[in-house]
């Protein structure tokens, strides 16, 4: 009955569209580059990634008001809520720290929705960057995030065989809240397109 559309910019809005009347009925004020709106399982709460504010807006849809913001490490790009409504996972597009360290990897934030704060950061393998789409399996056991795996510690002398970048998906075990495995999508002689949507 309703469609939630993020209209991104320095001062973003979220348009609530009545799909029967085919018109915008309300607008919510969000942060900088709002994207990836996620509805809670009970339909009462909307979560929106404010990419360049490094936080998540939480909207009460009964009052059409933002009730809190939850800080995450850097540029939340995509989010998904577990089927039980207990956790929100947010894929941080980039690594939050220095880029000249031995380990440089973006993370997935696990947010405790009852407490309204990050419960745990799940770092991906060294070199993981440009996290894109994140989805949770219908049974709530696993999540998958699509991203690039940069071989930043190797000299850039060849492109083949993933020497510079590989395209990957990381699987997260939601029962134990840990990284299960990272799967590469490229074949030996050519790279896959930058992975984006997860189904």
Secondary structure, 3 states (H helix, E strand, C coil): CEEEEEECCCCCEEEEEECCCCEEEEEEECCCCEEEEEECCCCCEEEEEEHHHCEEEEEECCCCEEEEEEECCCCEEEEEECCCCCEEEEEECCCCCCCCCCCCCCEEEEEECCCCEEEEEEECCCCEECCCCEEECCCCCEEEEEEEEECCCCCCCCCHHHCCEEEEEEEEECCCCEEEEEEECCCCCCCCCCCCCCC
